[in-house]
């Protein structure tokens, strides 16, 4: 993963987290946005997707 992709993943994760916290949404949407935020941020940090690791294990 390049630096540009890492920055994009951090941006997507931050935007999803902000939407989950501040947007007037139902609990289902907040859960979906939280999962997207967590996956994007963790992928940016570890440079590999934690969901792919779980699926392959």
Gaussian input, Z-matrix of N, CA and C with variables (Angstrom, degrees):
# hf/3-21g

backbone

0 1
 N
 C     1     B1
 C     2     B2     1     A1
 N     3     B3     2     A2     1     D1
 C     4     B4     3     A3     2     D2
 C     5     B5     4     A4     3     D3
 N     6     B6     5     A5     4     D4
 C     7     B7     6     A6     5     D5
 C     8     B8     7     A7     6     D6
 N     9     B9     8     A8     7     D7
 C    10    B10     9     A9     8     D8
 C    11    B11    10    A10     9     D9
 N    12    B12    11    A11    10    D10
 C    13    B13    12    A12    11    D11
 C    14    B14    13    A13    12    D12
 N    15    B15    14    A14    13    D13
 C    16    B16    15    A15    14    D14
 C    17    B17    16    A16    15    D15
 N    18    B18    17    A17    16    D16
 C    19    B19    18    A18    17    D17
 C    20    B20    19    A19    18    D18
 N    21    B21    20    A20    19    D19
 C    22    B22    21    A21    20    D20
 C    23    B23    22    A22    21    D21
 N    24    B24    23    A23    22    D22
 C    25    B25    24    A24    23    D23
 C    26    B26    25    A25    24    D24
 N    27    B27    26    A26    25    D25
 C    28    B28    27    A27    26    D26
 C    29    B29    28    A28    27    D27
 N    30    B30    29    A29    28    D28
 C    31    B31    30    A30    29    D29
 C    32    B32    31    A31    30    D30
 N    33    B33    32    A32    31    D31
 C    34    B34    33    A33    32    D32
 C    35    B35    34    A34    33    D33
 N    36    B36    35    A35    34    D34
 C    37    B37    36    A36    35    D35
 C    38    B38    37    A37    36    D36
 N    39    B39    38    A38    37    D37
 C    40    B40    39    A39    38    D38
 C    41    B41    40    A40    39    D39
 N    42    B42    41    A41    40    D40
 C    43    B43    42    A42    41    D41
 C    44    B44    43    A43    42    D42
 N    45    B45    44    A44    43    D43
 C    46    B46    45    A45    44    D44
 C    47    B47    46    A46    45    D45
 N    48    B48    47    A47    46    D46
 C    49    B49    48    A48    47    D47
 C    50    B50    49    A49    48    D48
 N    51    B51    50    A50    49    D49
 C    52    B52    51    A51    50    D50
 C    53    B53    52    A52    51    D51
 N    54    B54    53    A53    52    D52
 C    55    B55    54    A54    53    D53
 C    56    B56    55    A55    54    D54
 N    57    B57    56    A56    55    D55
 C    58    B58    57    A57    56    D56
 C    59    B59    58    A58    57    D57
 N    60    B60    59    A59    58    D58
 C    61    B61    60    A60    59    D59
 C    62    B62    61    A61    60    D60
 N    63    B63    62    A62    61    D61
 C    64    B64    63    A63    62    D62
 C    65    B65    64    A64    63    D63
 N    66    B66    65    A65    64    D64
 C    67    B67    66    A66    65    D65
 C    68    B68    67    A67    66    D66
 N    69    B69    68    A68    67    D67
 C    70    B70    69    A69    68    D68
 C    71    B71    70    A70    69    D69
 N    72    B72    71    A71    70    D70
 C    73    B73    72    A72    71    D71
 C    74    B74    73    A73    72    D72
 N    75    B75    74    A74    73    D73
 C    76    B76    75    A75    74    D74
 C    77    B77    76    A76    75    D75
 N    78    B78    77    A77    76    D76
 C    79    B79    78    A78    77    D77
 C    80    B80    79    A79    78    D78
 N    81    B81    80    A80    79    D79
 C    82    B82    81    A81    80    D80
 C    83    B83    82    A82    81    D81
 N    84    B84    83    A83    82    D82
 C    85    B85    84    A84    83    D83
 C    86    B86    85    A85    84    D84
 N    87    B87    86    A86    85    D85
 C    88    B88    87    A87    86    D86
 C    89    B89    88    A88    87    D87
 N    90    B90    89    A89    88    D88
 C    91    B91    90    A90    89    D89
 C    92    B92    91    A91    90    D90
 N    93    B93    92    A92    91    D91
 C    94    B94    93    A93    92    D92
 C    95    B95    94    A94    93    D93
 N    96    B96    95    A95    94    D94
 C    97    B97    96    A96    95    D95
 C    98    B98    97    A97    96    D96
 N    99    B99    98    A98    97    D97
 C   100   B100    99    A99    98    D98
 C   101   B101   100   A100    99    D99
 N   102   B102   101   A101   100   D100
 C   103   B103   102   A102   101   D101
 C   104   B104   103   A103   102   D102
 N   105   B105   104   A104   103   D103
 C   106   B106   105   A105   104   D104
 C   107   B107   106   A106   105   D105
 N   108   B108   107   A107   106   D106
 C   109   B109   108   A108   107   D107
 C   110   B110   109   A109   108   D108
 N   111   B111   110   A110   109   D109
 C   112   B112   111   A111   110   D110
 C   113   B113   112   A112   111   D111
 N   114   B114   113   A113   112   D112
 C   115   B115   114   A114   113   D113
 C   116   B116   115   A115   114   D114
 N   117   B117   116   A116   115   D115
 C   118   B118   117   A117   116   D116
 C   119   B119   118   A118   117   D117
 N   120   B120   119   A119   118   D118
 C   121   B121   120   A120   119   D119
 C   122   B122   121   A121   120   D120
 N   123   B123   122   A122   121   D121
 C   124   B124   123   A123   122   D122
 C   125   B125   124   A124   123   D123
 N   126   B126   125   A125   124   D124
 C   127   B127   126   A126   125   D125
 C   128   B128   127   A127   126   D126
 N   129   B129   128   A128   127   D127
 C   130   B130   129   A129   128   D128
 C   131   B131   130   A130   129   D129
 N   132   B132   131   A131   130   D130
 C   133   B133   132   A132   131   D131
 C   134   B134   133   A133   132   D132
 N   135   B135   134   A134   133   D133
 C   136   B136   135   A135   134   D134
 C   137   B137   136   A136   135   D135
 N   138   B138   137   A137   136   D136
 C   139   B139   138   A138   137   D137
 C   140   B140   139   A139   138   D138
 N   141   B141   140   A140   139   D139
 C   142   B142   141   A141   140   D140
 C   143   B143   142   A142   141   D141
 N   144   B144   143   A143   142   D142
 C   145   B145   144   A144   143   D143
 C   146   B146   145   A145   144   D144
 N   147   B147   146   A146   145   D145
 C   148   B148   147   A147   146   D146
 C   149   B149   148   A148   147   D147
 N   150   B150   149   A149   148   D148
 C   151   B151   150   A150   149   D149
 C   152   B152   151   A151   150   D150
 N   153   B153   152   A152   151   D151
 C   154   B154   153   A153   152   D152
 C   155   B155   154   A154   153   D153
 N   156   B156   155   A155   154   D154
 C   157   B157   156   A156   155   D155
 C   158   B158   157   A157   156   D156
 N   159   B159   158   A158   157   D157
 C   160   B160   159   A159   158   D158
 C   161   B161   160   A160   159   D159
 N   162   B162   161   A161   160   D160
 C   163   B163   162   A162   161   D161
 C   164   B164   163   A163   162   D162
 N   165   B165   164   A164   163   D163
 C   166   B166   165   A165   164   D164
 C   167   B167   166   A166   165   D165
 N   168   B168   167   A167   166   D166
 C   169   B169   168   A168   167   D167
 C   170   B170   169   A169   168   D168

   B1=1.4433
   B2=1.5169
   B3=1.3093
   B4=1.4541
   B5=1.5234
   B6=1.3041
   B7=1.4684
   B8=1.5234
   B9=1.3254
   B10=1.4633
   B11=1.5224
   B12=1.3256
   B13=1.4604
   B14=1.5239
   B15=1.3107
   B16=1.4563
   B17=1.5341
   B18=1.3213
   B19=1.4697
   B20=1.5236
   B21=1.3280
   B22=1.4685
   B23=1.5259
   B24=1.3252
   B25=1.4728
   B26=1.5257
   B27=1.3249
   B28=1.4655
   B29=1.5328
   B30=1.3247
   B31=1.4667
   B32=1.5220
   B33=1.3177
   B34=1.4733
   B35=1.5232
   B36=1.3225
   B37=1.4632
   B38=1.5207
   B39=1.3139
   B40=1.4668
   B41=1.5262
   B42=1.3218
   B43=1.4682
   B44=1.5247
   B45=1.3197
   B46=1.4645
   B47=1.5252
   B48=1.3218
   B49=1.4591
   B50=1.5282
   B51=1.3172
   B52=1.4660
   B53=1.5253
   B54=1.3321
   B55=1.4647
   B56=1.5242
   B57=1.3284
   B58=1.4641
   B59=1.5238
   B60=1.3126
   B61=1.4650
   B62=1.5231
   B63=1.3256
   B64=1.4636
   B65=1.5223
   B66=1.3123
   B67=1.4668
   B68=1.5317
   B69=1.3287
   B70=1.4703
   B71=1.5349
   B72=1.3202
   B73=1.4529
   B74=1.5202
   B75=1.3162
   B76=1.4522
   B77=1.5204
   B78=1.3328
   B79=1.4569
   B80=1.5255
   B81=1.3155
   B82=1.4640
   B83=1.5236
   B84=1.3265
   B85=1.4626
   B86=1.5189
   B87=1.3154
   B88=1.4625
   B89=1.5240
   B90=1.3281
   B91=1.4619
   B92=1.5177
   B93=1.3277
   B94=1.4665
   B95=1.5275
   B96=1.3107
   B97=1.4633
   B98=1.5303
   B99=1.3156
   B100=1.4622
   B101=1.5224
   B102=1.3331
   B103=1.4683
   B104=1.5293
   B105=1.3184
   B106=1.4701
   B107=1.5284
   B108=1.3196
   B109=1.4636
   B110=1.5208
   B111=1.3167
   B112=1.4648
   B113=1.5248
   B114=1.3234
   B115=1.4583
   B116=1.5269
   B117=1.3155
   B118=1.4631
   B119=1.5238
   B120=1.3095
   B121=1.4655
   B122=1.5255
   B123=1.3276
   B124=1.4659
   B125=1.5256
   B126=1.3229
   B127=1.4575
   B128=1.5235
   B129=1.3108
   B130=1.4605
   B131=1.5167
   B132=1.3109
   B133=1.4617
   B134=1.5254
   B135=1.3358
   B136=1.4678
   B137=1.5231
   B138=1.3379
   B139=1.4663
   B140=1.5297
   B141=1.3133
   B142=1.4537
   B143=1.5215
   B144=1.3162
   B145=1.4563
   B146=1.5284
   B147=1.3277
   B148=1.4619
   B149=1.5362
   B150=1.3264
   B151=1.4551
   B152=1.5277
   B153=1.2964
   B154=1.4765
   B155=1.5090
   B156=1.3219
   B157=1.4642
   B158=1.5257
   B159=1.3297
   B160=1.4627
   B161=1.5155
   B162=1.3202
   B163=1.4622
   B164=1.5224
   B165=1.3176
   B166=1.4746
   B167=1.5168
   B168=1.3359
   B169=1.4764
   B170=1.4987
   A1=107.67
   A2=115.19
   A3=120.73
   A4=111.87
   A5=114.37
   A6=119.82
   A7=111.85
   A8=116.96
   A9=120.29
   A10=110.69
   A11=117.06
   A12=120.06
   A13=111.09
   A14=117.17
   A15=120.84
   A16=110.28
   A17=116.96
   A18=120.59
   A19=110.99
   A20=116.78
   A21=120.65
   A22=110.02
   A23=117.13
   A24=120.07
   A25=111.12
   A26=117.31
   A27=120.19
   A28=110.99
   A29=116.42
   A30=120.38
   A31=111.20
   A32=116.98
   A33=120.53
   A34=110.41
   A35=116.51
   A36=120.26
   A37=112.45
   A38=116.21
   A39=120.19
   A40=111.24
   A41=116.24
   A42=119.85
   A43=111.00
   A44=117.15
   A45=120.29
   A46=110.91
   A47=117.01
   A48=120.05
   A49=111.00
   A50=116.77
   A51=120.08
   A52=111.02
   A53=116.63
   A54=120.05
   A55=110.47
   A56=117.35
   A57=120.16
   A58=111.59
   A59=116.15
   A60=119.62
   A61=111.80
   A62=117.57
   A63=120.73
   A64=115.74
   A65=118.72
   A66=120.46
   A67=110.36
   A68=116.84
   A69=119.97
   A70=109.97
   A71=115.78
   A72=121.87
   A73=110.33
   A74=115.15
   A75=120.24
   A76=110.73
   A77=115.32
   A78=119.69
   A79=112.72
   A80=117.92
   A81=120.01
   A82=110.46
   A83=116.81
   A84=120.32
   A85=111.36
   A86=116.70
   A87=119.29
   A88=110.59
   A89=116.91
   A90=120.68
   A91=112.18
   A92=116.10
   A93=119.96
   A94=110.22
   A95=116.96
   A96=120.47
   A97=111.92
   A98=117.09
   A99=120.64
   A100=110.26
   A101=116.83
   A102=120.34
   A103=111.05
   A104=116.70
   A105=120.45
   A106=110.11
   A107=116.69
   A108=120.70
   A109=110.84
   A110=116.50
   A111=119.82
   A112=111.27
   A113=117.05
   A114=120.14
   A115=110.99
   A116=117.51
   A117=120.56
   A118=111.50
   A119=117.37
   A120=120.58
   A121=111.39
   A122=117.02
   A123=119.61
   A124=111.60
   A125=116.96
   A126=119.74
   A127=110.37
   A128=117.18
   A129=120.23
   A130=112.61
   A131=116.80
   A132=120.71
   A133=111.26
   A134=116.79
   A135=120.90
   A136=113.64
   A137=116.98
   A138=123.50
   A139=113.21
   A140=116.93
   A141=123.06
   A142=107.41
   A143=116.70
   A144=120.71
   A145=111.45
   A146=117.94
   A147=120.12
   A148=111.86
   A149=117.85
   A150=119.84
   A151=111.25
   A152=117.20
   A153=120.04
   A154=111.05
   A155=117.32
   A156=120.71
   A157=110.80
   A158=116.63
   A159=119.83
   A160=112.00
   A161=116.84
   A162=120.27
   A163=110.98
   A164=117.27
   A165=121.15
   A166=112.46
   A167=118.12
   A168=120.50
   A169=112.90
   D1=131.29
   D2=179.37
   D3=-83.87
   D4=171.73
   D5=-179.77
   D6=-64.80
   D7=-36.46
   D8=-179.88
   D9=-65.22
   D10=-45.35
   D11=179.08
   D12=-64.14
   D13=-37.55
   D14=178.41
   D15=-62.90
   D16=-43.48
   D17=179.10
   D18=-64.73
   D19=-38.40
   D20=178.52
   D21=-65.16
   D22=-42.41
   D23=178.94
   D24=-63.63
   D25=-40.21
   D26=176.30
   D27=-62.65
   D28=-40.57
   D29=179.72
   D30=-65.74
   D31=-44.61
   D32=178.75
   D33=-63.78
   D34=-43.35
   D35=178.82
   D36=-63.18
   D37=-40.77
   D38=179.23
   D39=-67.13
   D40=-41.34
   D41=179.04
   D42=-65.57
   D43=-41.79
   D44=179.24
   D45=-66.42
   D46=-39.21
   D47=178.26
   D48=-65.65
   D49=-42.00
   D50=178.66
   D51=-64.02
   D52=-41.12
   D53=178.29
   D54=-65.02
   D55=-39.66
   D56=179.68
   D57=-65.63
   D58=-32.84
   D59=-177.74
   D60=-82.38
   D61=-45.90
   D62=-168.34
   D63=-101.91
   D64=-21.01
   D65=-176.48
   D66=-77.84
   D67=142.50
   D68=178.71
   D69=-80.72
   D70=80.82
   D71=-177.58
   D72=-118.74
   D73=165.91
   D74=175.42
   D75=-74.60
   D76=168.76
   D77=-176.69
   D78=-65.11
   D79=-31.69
   D80=178.67
   D81=-63.63
   D82=-46.81
   D83=-179.83
   D84=-66.69
   D85=-37.08
   D86=177.17
   D87=-63.40
   D88=-37.90
   D89=177.08
   D90=-66.09
   D91=-42.09
   D92=178.69
   D93=-63.77
   D94=-46.25
   D95=-179.99
   D96=-64.77
   D97=-36.09
   D98=177.48
   D99=-65.08
   D100=-41.43
   D101=178.33
   D102=-64.95
   D103=-42.20
   D104=178.15
   D105=-63.40
   D106=-43.26
   D107=-179.89
   D108=-63.55
   D109=-45.70
   D110=-179.07
   D111=-63.04
   D112=-43.82
   D113=-179.83
   D114=-64.51
   D115=-44.77
   D116=-178.27
   D117=-64.90
   D118=-43.92
   D119=-178.68
   D120=-69.19
   D121=-43.20
   D122=179.07
   D123=-66.49
   D124=-35.97
   D125=176.39
   D126=-65.35
   D127=-38.53
   D128=177.30
   D129=-66.51
   D130=-36.76
   D131=-178.87
   D132=-72.47
   D133=-49.38
   D134=-174.46
   D135=-91.21
   D136=-6.62
   D137=179.50
   D138=62.10
   D139=19.47
   D140=171.49
   D141=-153.41
   D142=150.70
   D143=-173.94
   D144=-78.44
   D145=126.52
   D146=177.19
   D147=-68.38
   D148=-28.71
   D149=177.80
   D150=-67.74
   D151=-38.06
   D152=176.99
   D153=-64.75
   D154=-37.40
   D155=176.96
   D156=-63.19
   D157=-41.91
   D158=179.58
   D159=-66.48
   D160=-38.28
   D161=-179.27
   D162=-68.46
   D163=-39.01
   D164=-178.62
   D165=-75.25
   D166=-25.21
   D167=-175.47
   D168=-73.24

